[in-house]
Amino acid sequence: MSFTAVLIICAESLGGHCVEVHDARGPYENESECIQRVLQIFQDTQLLLPPPYTSVEYKCDSKFKRA
């Protein structure tokens, strides 16, 4: 399996809406690598969209590799 990192941030500065930040580097071979990448994306996103956030979530979507 491979995993794709997605970060979901909700904030009042977004009009109470949420944004999904999709990783452009993956996919990753295991969930641990995916979670590490989500943390990097979160740190980078804080520079563009500073806190406070009403909600922060992540997904490591798994997809089967095709032969």
Backbone as ProteinMPNN parsed JSONL, in Angstrom:
{"seq_chain_A": "MSFTAVLIICAESLGGHCVEVHDARGPYENESECIQRVLQIFQDTQLLLPPPYTSVEYKCDSKFKRA", "coords_chain_A": {"N_chain_A": [[0.833, -1.183, 0.0], [0.296, 2.312, -0.43], [0.563, 5.642, 0.91], [-1.082, 8.76, 1.064], [-0.634, 12.078, 2.055], [-2.773, 14.343, 3.7], [-3.759, 17.423, 4.965], [-6.1, 19.038, 7.02], [-7.375, 22.101, 7.734], [-9.233, 24.275, 9.737], [-10.445, 27.56, 10.235], [-11.293, 30.682, 11.785], [-10.329, 32.854, 10.417], [-10.621, 32.063, 7.865], [-13.179, 32.551, 7.292], [-14.628, 30.833, 8.812], [-14.496, 28.522, 7.431], [-12.95, 25.522, 6.037], [-9.773, 24.32, 4.833], [-8.187, 22.032, 2.633], [-5.041, 20.694, 2.524], [-3.072, 19.247, 0.254], [-0.506, 16.919, -0.125], [2.295, 17.243, -2.243], [4.482, 15.694, -2.665], [4.37, 12.94, -2.03], [3.293, 9.609, -3.009], [3.692, 7.774, 0.17], [5.463, 4.987, 1.544], [4.722, 3.836, 3.954], [2.509, 4.285, 6.811], [3.67, 5.685, 8.912], [5.696, 7.303, 7.729], [4.021, 8.921, 6.248], [2.614, 10.299, 8.266], [4.724, 11.727, 9.419], [5.243, 13.429, 7.28], [2.839, 14.864, 7.203], [3.114, 16.356, 9.559], [5.261, 18.012, 8.821], [4.042, 19.451, 6.744], [2.082, 20.773, 8.229], [3.667, 22.466, 9.854], [4.836, 24.093, 7.854], [2.54, 25.232, 6.75], [1.633, 26.887, 8.759], [3.118, 29.185, 8.456], [1.963, 30.43, 6.28], [-0.726, 30.505, 6.893], [-1.462, 31.604, 9.723], [-2.06, 30.495, 13.165], [-4.957, 31.383, 15.217], [-6.567, 28.141, 15.039], [-9.678, 26.559, 14.409], [-10.018, 23.909, 14.089], [-7.926, 21.135, 13.432], [-7.004, 18.552, 11.387], [-5.925, 15.393, 10.023], [-5.322, 13.212, 7.236], [-4.19, 10.086, 6.187], [-4.411, 8.803, 3.437], [-4.837, 5.615, 2.148], [-3.809, 3.847, -0.645], [-3.942, 1.259, -3.02], [-1.047, -0.026, -4.548], [-0.459, -0.176, -8.0], [0.423, -2.756, -10.19]], "CA_chain_A": [[0.0, 0.0, 0.0], [0.957, 3.61, -0.337], [-0.221, 6.593, 1.682], [-1.043, 10.152, 0.618], [-0.847, 12.971, 3.189], [-3.719, 15.445, 3.539], [-3.965, 18.197, 6.182], [-7.348, 19.806, 6.963], [-7.327, 23.176, 8.727], [-10.391, 25.16, 9.797], [-10.088, 28.76, 10.986], [-12.183, 31.835, 11.654], [-9.75, 33.735, 9.398], [-11.096, 31.54, 6.582], [-14.62, 32.724, 7.284], [-15.198, 29.658, 9.45], [-14.389, 27.387, 6.513], [-11.769, 24.672, 6.138], [-9.004, 24.066, 3.618], [-7.429, 20.784, 2.577], [-3.705, 20.863, 1.951], [-2.664, 17.942, -0.268], [0.93, 16.769, -0.313], [2.729, 17.108, -3.632], [5.7, 14.873, -2.722], [4.111, 11.508, -1.815], [2.861, 8.874, -1.816], [4.669, 7.205, 1.078], [5.349, 3.528, 1.619], [4.055, 3.394, 5.182], [1.734, 5.332, 7.472], [4.57, 6.478, 9.736], [6.281, 8.328, 6.853], [2.936, 9.83, 5.897], [2.353, 11.153, 9.429], [5.855, 12.657, 9.498], [5.046, 14.446, 6.24], [1.73, 15.723, 7.645], [3.668, 17.296, 10.529], [6.024, 19.008, 8.059], [3.072, 20.308, 6.04], [1.467, 21.616, 9.247], [4.629, 23.514, 10.211], [4.956, 25.009, 6.713], [1.271, 25.92, 6.55], [1.502, 27.923, 9.784], [3.743, 30.403, 7.943], [1.032, 31.046, 5.343], [-2.022, 30.633, 7.55], [-1.126, 31.503, 11.141], [-3.129, 30.174, 14.11], [-5.585, 30.204, 15.8], [-7.391, 27.264, 14.218], [-10.812, 25.967, 15.125], [-9.865, 22.467, 13.965], [-6.824, 20.63, 12.601], [-7.099, 17.102, 11.228], [-5.122, 14.882, 8.922], [-5.654, 11.902, 6.688], [-3.179, 9.376, 5.411], [-5.226, 7.936, 2.587], [-4.098, 4.479, 1.599], [-4.178, 3.427, -1.995], [-3.183, 0.088, -3.434], [-0.138, 0.174, -5.667], [-0.785, -0.974, -9.192], [1.596, -3.417, -10.767]], "C_chain_A": [[0.871, 1.237, 0.0], [-0.004, 4.591, 0.327], [-0.005, 8.002, 1.159], [-1.428, 11.046, 1.788], [-1.795, 14.11, 2.822], [-3.899, 16.097, 4.911], [-5.232, 19.026, 6.004], [-7.317, 20.813, 8.097], [-8.581, 24.026, 8.592], [-10.016, 26.359, 10.668], [-11.12, 29.854, 10.761], [-11.656, 32.789, 10.575], [-10.108, 33.283, 7.98], [-12.612, 31.668, 6.473], [-15.335, 31.538, 7.915], [-15.148, 28.415, 8.577], [-13.101, 26.609, 6.762], [-11.068, 24.585, 4.787], [-8.321, 22.715, 3.756], [-6.118, 21.067, 1.879], [-3.219, 19.468, 1.558], [-1.169, 17.952, -0.544], [1.261, 16.559, -1.784], [3.937, 16.181, -3.775], [5.429, 13.37, -2.714], [3.759, 10.788, -3.092], [4.017, 8.263, -1.047], [4.406, 5.721, 1.266], [4.67, 3.032, 2.882], [3.406, 4.586, 5.873], [2.615, 6.232, 8.335], [5.225, 7.605, 8.926], [5.237, 9.368, 6.48], [2.66, 10.805, 7.047], [3.492, 12.152, 9.621], [5.698, 13.777, 8.478], [3.904, 15.39, 6.609], [2.243, 16.763, 8.639], [4.499, 18.384, 9.852], [5.086, 19.977, 7.347], [2.431, 21.269, 7.034], [2.395, 22.761, 9.634], [4.749, 24.546, 9.092], [3.686, 25.838, 6.528], [1.086, 27.047, 7.567], [2.141, 29.237, 9.353], [2.786, 31.164, 7.026], [-0.323, 31.343, 5.968], [-1.799, 30.479, 9.054], [-2.33, 31.136, 12.007], [-3.8, 31.466, 14.603], [-6.428, 29.431, 14.783], [-8.556, 26.754, 15.061], [-10.724, 24.452, 15.082], [-8.674, 22.157, 13.069], [-6.933, 19.107, 12.586], [-6.168, 16.681, 10.108], [-5.696, 13.559, 8.458], [-4.405, 11.355, 6.028], [-3.955, 8.35, 4.599], [-4.372, 6.83, 2.005], [-4.681, 4.092, 0.25], [-3.347, 2.196, -2.328], [-2.282, 0.461, -4.599], [-0.578, -0.717, -6.828], [0.495, -1.532, -9.78], [1.754, -3.046, -12.22]], "O_chain_A": [[2.039, 1.197, 0.386], [-1.22, 4.399, 0.311], [1.12, 8.391, 0.847], [-2.44, 10.803, 2.445], [-1.647, 14.754, 1.783], [-4.16, 15.411, 5.9], [-5.424, 19.649, 4.96], [-7.242, 20.445, 9.27], [-8.951, 24.445, 7.495], [-9.36, 26.21, 11.699], [-11.736, 29.944, 9.699], [-12.44, 33.454, 9.898], [-9.922, 34.027, 7.017], [-13.249, 30.987, 5.67], [-16.493, 31.261, 7.604], [-15.694, 27.374, 8.94], [-12.274, 26.993, 7.589], [-11.687, 24.755, 3.737], [-7.93, 22.308, 4.849], [-6.091, 21.614, 0.776], [-2.984, 18.616, 2.415], [-0.642, 18.897, -1.131], [0.593, 15.795, -2.481], [4.372, 15.909, -4.894], [6.175, 12.606, -3.326], [3.929, 11.349, -4.175], [5.154, 8.227, -1.517], [3.27, 5.259, 1.159], [4.104, 1.938, 2.896], [3.707, 5.74, 5.568], [2.331, 7.422, 8.473], [5.296, 8.741, 9.395], [5.537, 10.56, 6.407], [2.492, 12.003, 6.819], [3.242, 13.311, 9.954], [5.985, 14.937, 8.773], [3.991, 16.591, 6.354], [1.85, 17.928, 8.571], [4.451, 19.545, 10.258], [5.316, 21.186, 7.351], [2.252, 22.447, 6.728], [1.955, 23.906, 9.731], [4.761, 25.748, 9.359], [3.759, 27.018, 6.185], [0.447, 28.055, 7.262], [1.746, 30.299, 9.835], [2.795, 32.394, 6.996], [-0.982, 32.319, 5.61], [-1.926, 29.383, 9.601], [-3.472, 31.419, 11.647], [-3.242, 32.547, 14.413], [-6.929, 29.99, 13.807], [-8.427, 26.547, 16.267], [-11.289, 23.775, 15.941], [-8.445, 22.836, 12.068], [-6.951, 18.461, 13.633], [-5.683, 17.512, 9.341], [-6.441, 12.886, 9.171], [-3.657, 12.09, 5.385], [-4.133, 7.202, 5.006], [-3.31, 7.083, 1.437], [-5.896, 4.028, 0.064], [-2.177, 2.111, -1.955], [-2.693, 1.169, -5.518], [-1.008, -1.855, -6.64], [1.516, -0.848, -9.851], [2.688, -3.506, -12.876]]}, "name": "protein", "num_of_chains": 1, "seq": "MSFTAVLIICAESLGGHCVEVHDARGPYENESECIQRVLQIFQDTQLLLPPPYTSVEYKCDSKFKRA"}
